[in-house]
Amino acid sequence: MPADNLLAIIPFYKNQRQLDQCVAALARQTRPVKPWIHDNSEHNLGFTATVNRGFREALRAGIPTRSRSIRTSTFSPMPCKT
């Protein structure tokens, strides 16, 4: 992947519609974005472990990473109930 491309690490958990929306939004970006998706539905590693696995895969593949370019975002289509 060229250095000007971005990697999006996506921990996926049982919400296919949400994943489809996320991938579609990445495809609409003006800068190329490569999604790295881990399906936590079967083997739930949790958010942090999944993101760390994505970073390890990126490093193994030679994809440049910079901590200042790291952004985390969560999307919840429904408010949490307490």
Order of alpha helices (4+ residues) and beta strands (2+ residues): beta-alpha-beta-alpha
